[in-house]
Structure formats: structure tokens, C-alpha cells
Amino acid sequence: MCSTVCETPLECLDGALQALAGQDLKSSFGPAMLERSAVLVRARNRLDADLARSVREGELTQAPEHDGKASMASWLRGHHRLSQGAAAQIVRNGRALESLPVLAAAAAAGAVSPEAVSVIAPVASAENLARAQAQGVDVAAIDAALTDAAVRAPHTELVQVVKHYLQRLDPDGEEPDPTEQRSLTVSRDSKGLVVGRFVLDEVGGEKFQAAIESIVQACRPAGDTRSRAQQAGDALVQLCDNVLASGSLPTLRGHKPHVGVLIDHEDLMDTSPGAGAGRTTFGGIISAAKARWLACDGAVTRIVIGPEGQPLDLGQTKRLFPPHLRRAIEVRDQHCVFAGCDAPSYWCDVHHVIHWIDGGDTCLENGALLCERHHTKVHHGFRIERQADGRWRTFRPDGTEILILPRITDEPVTTRAG
């Protein structure tokens, strides 16, 4: 029941939504929330269908001209702050529902989501309807069949069904150029985190997923509590590490691509985190702690800056762990030495067990292989230690040791004949 006295359906809808928003959900039992969510999903589908129907009518009657807009899509973007993609989807859905009455009825009843309508919408484009008519296709039967799939089948299966229909409708159509379908946008959010969106064709997407999955499956250390999304994110960074370390990328203005950080010497040597102390090549702002982590197996160049910001002196770039020393550490350690991890050596950085800032030597005894994930862990409180017998041990920030099965102890093992 709505919380206001209403005279029109829209007023009743507004009142009902106010009443829903005022309900206390904390006292409800779990199954009640499932039932509530199911009802709301159906209501949302019905609202989206009616919105699409209204937008289509506005398009046919040139309603946006009333507000000085050229199209319903621009009106939705400008007056209601919708994204370009969301506004375009509503317009497409409205056109599709007008041409596919069975789908429109199912959407109005709440049985079909706006996402499903969007998948089916290309079937109702003027071009595809003309093709169907030319080939004697019964569009009403297609409407019924696709609506049934939208109601009963998983979304991924609906995508395949629609794609199969469109391919058969135009079997001789020109094969799209996959490079024209691909896009990648990268930006930074308010916290400085790099965020992005990419679109890949089927083949490019398969290559991307195969590369990421190979690293995800190869790096599953004991006690791994990361979510699937976190594993994939770490795998993407590891993939970049592997390619950058291989030296096979094209040169970038005369230099091999690398991660660069500009940081004051005092900030680099300071043991405090030093938020916002370093600036990366692509404009990121990082802490001094992150800069020290990157420098652990990197190259350091000393640049003396004058009082007006001009470089006065450029020192020689020094690789902290030179190639011959790295090879020796790789032969000794074979893989990441963090407990439970067997990431291969070519995934790993060489870490100073005693940090070079704290006086640790760059030598075989003070080096250890750590993969990108566990190198980060060691720079955030975890600790590794090499025993006299060559065995590595790993300790949590609270000092307890990470033990894996079979748990190796210093106790002598005795056996008894049965």
C-alpha cells in the first residue's frame, strides 16, 4: 500500500516506492529477503519495459524538442544524467519492443530483463527486419522463440541463440575486422587507482583469458584467500611484469619500457610510509614505501636538482642486483621462496632480505626470489629468513611462522617397526 493519497498510477508508484524505502529490513529473516528481492526484480523489469515504451513514444512524437533537445537519448543524458550507453540502450529497447509484441508482453509482465531485451534488440533493427522479410522468415515465430529463450534460458545462452539467428540471417555478411571491435580506456579515480574498461572480439578475448588463466592457475599458494577478481588482477600485473622483464617490447623513445618513479633522496631513505612522496612516469602518486619496493630489484639513477628545479648533475644508473648475481640467486632458489608459493623464477624480483636502505648488502646471501604478490607482502610486515641449511622460513607480521604440509620441524623424526 502506498504512503500517499494518489490520483494517477505514477503518483501511486511514487508513494509505493517511498513506502518500500521506509521499511526496516534488518529485522527480516533471510528467506524473506530473497522473496522481496525476487518481487523487486520483477518490478524493475516491468518499470524498465514501461520506460522504454515511453521513450519510444517520446521519440515518435518528437517530445525532446519541447526541452530543446534533438533526441530522446540526448534528453536522457542531459536531464537525467544517464551515461551514453544507458541512454542508447533504453532507446534501442523501446524500438525493439514496438516491433516484437511477444517480447513486449513478457517484458511488461516482468518476466524479461532489460538486458535480455537489449540482446534481442538487433533482431528488430530495420536492416534485419528487411532481410527477414526478403527471405520469408516468420518474424512472429522468431519473436516467440527468442522471448521463450529470454524467459527460460541463462543470459549467456540467449546471447548465443540471438547470435546464431543473426548469422543465419546474413550468412554471407562481411566478416568484421576484429581490430575495429577492440578498445581499451584507462584513467585514474579519486584515490589514484588505475581503472579502465576494455572490449575485445571473441578471438582477442580468448587470448586474454587464456593468458590470465595460465598465471592464475600457476600461482595458487597454500592458504590463498584472494577472491577470483583479486587473483585475476594480480595475474594481469604479473603478466605485465613478465613482458617488461623479457626485454622484448618495442623501445619507447630510445629506451626499453619500464616503470619509472621520481622521488626525493630523503623520502626514499626515510623508513616511514611517506604518502604521496613519489611520482610515476604516467602521472601516478605513490608512497615512499611503494617506491622502495619498486627499487628493491630495480635500477637507481641519482639526479641532483637545483633550487629552481633544473637538473644539475646526473649520476650513473646502477642496477641493484646485476644480471650475473640474479642468475646465481635463480639457480639457488629456483622459485619464489615465500612459504607455499612455487611461482617460477622468471616471475620473481630479487629482494634484499635486509633492505639496502638499512645497510643490507647486494650479495648472494642477502638476496631472495619473491613473486610480485609476495614481494608486496614482505614489504608490508611479513618476513622471510634463510636458515644455515638453506631452507627458507616465512613469518607473519605477528611473528608466527607460516607452516605448510608436510610441516617441517627441527624435531628429529623417529620410526618404529610395526
N, C-alpha and C positions, 0 to 999 in steps of 0.2 A: 504494500500500500504506500502511496506516495505521501510525502510530508506537507504538500501544499494543496490548496484548492485550485484545480486546473480546469481550463476550458478547452484546451486543444491537446492533441496527442503529444506534441513537442513539450508542452508545459507539464504534462503527466510524466513524460520521460525525464525531464529535468528534476522533478520532485522525487521520482523513484531513485534516481542516481544520488540525490542528496541523502535520502533515507539509507541507502546502501552504504554510503561513505560514513554515516554516523553509527553504524553497527559495531559493536565490540567483538572482535574476532578472537581475542586471547582466551576467552572462556569456552570456546567451542572445541569439541573433540575432533581429532584428526579426520575421520571419515566425513564429518560434516563439511570440512574444508574442501575435500575432494568433490563432494556434491555441489557445493557453492561454486567452485571453480568451473565445473562442467556446465552449470547453468549460465555462468558469465561468458564462457567461451562461445556458447551457442548464441547468446545475446549479442556478443561482439560481432559474430559473423552476420547476424541479421542487420545490425547497425551499419556495418561496412557495406553490405549489399544495398541498403537504402541510401547511404551516402553516394555510392557510385551511381545509382539510379537518378538521384537528384542532380549530381554533377553533369550527367549526360543530358538531362533536360535543360539545365542551365546552358550547356554548350549549344544545344539545338535552338534555343531562343535568344542566343547572344546576350545572356544575362550579365556577363562580366563587363560589358560596355557601360552598364549603369554605374559602376565604380571606376570607370576609366581604364579598365584592363582589357587586353586583347584576347585573352583566352582564360578558360577555367583553371588551367594549370598555373598560369601566372597569378591568378586571383588567389588560389590556394597557397601559393608560395608567399605572396606579398601580404595577404590579410590574415593568414593563419600560421605563418612561419613553418610551413611544411618544407621538407627537402625537395629538391628537384625530382629525385627518384620516386618519393612517396606520392607527390602530386601527379606525376605521369602515370603511376600505377592506378590511381583512382580513376583517372580519365580513361585509360585503356579498359579497365574493368567495366566502366559504365557502358562503353561501346559494345563490349563483348556480351554483357547481359541483355542488351537490347536485341542482339542478333541470335542469341541462344536461349530460348524461353524455358527449356527444361532446366538448364543450369541456373537461370534467374530464379525459378521457383524454389530450387534446392537451396540457393544462397539466401533467399528471403525467409526460408524456414529455419535457417541457421545450421544446415547440415553441411555446408561447404564453406571453407575459409576463404578470405580474400586472397591469400597466397595461392590457393588452388585455382581460383578464378583467373589470377594473373598468368598462371602456367597455361591455361586453356585459351586465353585471350588471343594469341596469334592465329588460332583456327578461324576466328571471326574477323580477321583483317579483310579489307576489301579485295586485296590481291588473292588471298587464299580462298575466299568465297567464290571469286570469279573462276579460279582453277577448278574448284569442286563442281561448279555448275557446268563448266566445259567438259568435264569428264563424267558427268552423270552421277556424281556422288550424292547420296541421300544425306544432306546436312542434318535433317531432323534425327536420323538414326545415329549419326556421329555425335550430335548434341546429347542424346540419351546415353550413349555408351560412355562418353567421356565424363558425364555427370555421375554415372554409376561408379566409375573408377575414382572420381574425386571423393565420393561419399565412403567407399569401402576400402580402397587401396591405400597403402602408405604413400606419402608425398613423393618419395623418390621413384616409386613405380609409376605414379601418374606422370611424372616428367618424362619417363621413358616411353609411355604409351602415346603421349602427345607428340614427342619427337618422331616416333615411328610413323604416325599418321602423316605428319608434315613431310617426311622424307618420301613416303609413297605418293603423296600428292604431287610432289615435284621431283621425280626420280632422276631427271636429267639436269637438275639445277646445278649451278656452278658451285664447285667446292670452295667454301670460304677460305681465305688466306688466314692461317692461324695467327700470324703476326699482327693482323688488324684487330683481332679479338682480345689481345693481351694488353693489360695496363697495370701499372704499379704507381701508387701515390704514397709518399712518406712525409710526415710532418711531426711536430713536437706538441705535446699537450701542455697544460698549465704547470705541470710538475716537472717538465723537461724530459719526460719519457717519449721515446720514439714510437709513434703509432702510424698505422698505414692500412691500406686496402689494396688487394690485388685481384685481378680477374684473369684466368688462364683458360685456354681452349682445352679440349679433352686430353690431347696428347701432352701438351705442356703441363697440365695438371697432374697427369700420371707420373711424369718425370719428377716433378716437385715432390709429390707424395712418396715416391719410391726412394728418393734421396733422403728425405726427412725420416721415413720409417726405418731405413737401414741404420741410421745413427741412433734412433730411439731404441731399437731392439738390441743394438750392440752395447748400449750404455745403460744397463739396468742393475746398479749396485745393490747389495744387500741392504734391506731396511729403507728402500727408496719410498718416500711418502708423497712424491710430487703428483699433482694431477696430470691427466693426459695433456691438457693445454700447456702446463709448465714443462713437461717433457718435450713437447714439440717446439716450444720456444727455445729451450736450451739446445735442442738439436739444430735449430736454424743458426744459432750463434756458433755452434761447433762446426757446422758446415762452412760458415764464413771463415772461421779460424783455419780450417784445413786448406781452403783455397788460397787464403792470404799467405799461409806458411809455405805453400808449394812453390811460390815464385813464378807461377805460370800465367798470372794475369797480365794483361797489356799494361805498358808503362803509362803513368799518369803525369803528364808534363815533365817527362825525363826521369821520373822516379817510379819504383815499384810501389803499388798501392799499400798503404799501411795505416794504422791508427796513430794519429798524432795528438799529443797533449802539450800545451804550453802552460807552465806553472812556475811560480817563483821558487828559487832555491830554498828559501827559508820555509815555505809551506811544504815543500817536498820532504825536507828533513824533519819537520815537526811531527811528533808521534800522534797528535790529536787528529780527529777526522778532517777538520778544516773544510767545512761545507762551502761549495762554490769556489774552490781555490784554483781549479784548472779549467782550461778552455780547449775543446777538441777541434779537430780540423773542420768538421761540419757544423760547428756552432754550438755544440753541447756544453753544458756547465757541469763539472763533476767535482767531487770532493778530493782532498789531498790523499785520502786513504785509497780511493779508486786509482788515482794517478800512480801511487806507489805499487799497487797491484799490477798495473799495466807495465810499469818499468821493471818489474821483477825479472822478466825474461825478454826485455826489450833493449833498445839502443838509446843512449842518453847523449844529447848534444848540449854543451854549455854555450849560452849566448849572453854576453854582457850588454845590458840595455842602459843607455844614458838617461839623464834626468828628463829629457824631452821625449823619451820613448824610442829613440833611434838606436839600432844595434851598433855597438862599438867594437865588439870582438866576438869572433866565432871560434869555439874550440873544436877539437876533433871529435867526431861521433864515435862512441865506444860501445860495442856490444857487450852487455854484462856477462853473458855466457857465450863465448866464441864457439864456432862450429865444431872444432875438434873436441872441446870439453863437453859439449852437448852430446856428441856421438858416444863418448865414453860413458856418460850417465845413462843414455839409452841402452847400451849394451848391458849395463849393470842392472837397471831397474826393469826393463822390458815393457812396463806399462805403468799406469797411474798407481802410486803407492798407497793411496788412501784406502783404508780397510773396506773390503768388499767391492772394489772397483777394478776392472781389468781393461779400462779404456786403453787402446794401443798407444805406443809412444808418439806416433805422428799426430795424435790429438792433443798432446800434452805440452805445457810450458815447463821450463826448468825453474823451480822455486828455490830461493835461498832459505834453508831451514832456519838459520839465524840471519835476519834481514840485513842486506848490505848497508842500509841506513844506520843499523845498530852495530856496525863494525863486522858483520859477517863476511867471510872471505868468499870470493868467487872461485870455488875449487870443487873437486870431485866429492870430497867428504861433506861439503855444505850444500850440495845440490840434490834435488829430488824431482822426479817427474810427477806432475799433477795435471789432470784434465781441467778444462775451463771451469766446470761446476765445482770441483773440489779445491781448485786453487782459490776460488772465491771463498769457500768455507774456511780455509786455513787463514785467510786474511780477515775473517770475521769470528775469531775466537777458537776455532778448532786447532789442534796441534798435531804434528807428526814428529816421530822420533825414531832414529835408526839405532838398533842395538849393535853390540860388538859382533854378533854373529851374522850381521847383515839383514836381520829381519826388521821390517818397519812396523811400528805401532802407531795407532791413531787414538787421540784423546778428545773428548767433547770439551766445550767451554767450562763445564763444571768439574773437569779433571778426571771423570770416569772414562775408562777405556772402551772403545768400540771393539767388541769381540764377535767373530763370525764363526759359524760351524764349518768344520770341527774346531772347537775352541782350543787354541794352543796355549798351554800354560807352561810355567817354568818347573812344574812338579814332575819328577821322574815317573814314567809310565811303567807299571809292573803288570805282569801277566801271570795267570795261574792256570796250570793244566787241569782240564776237567775230566 
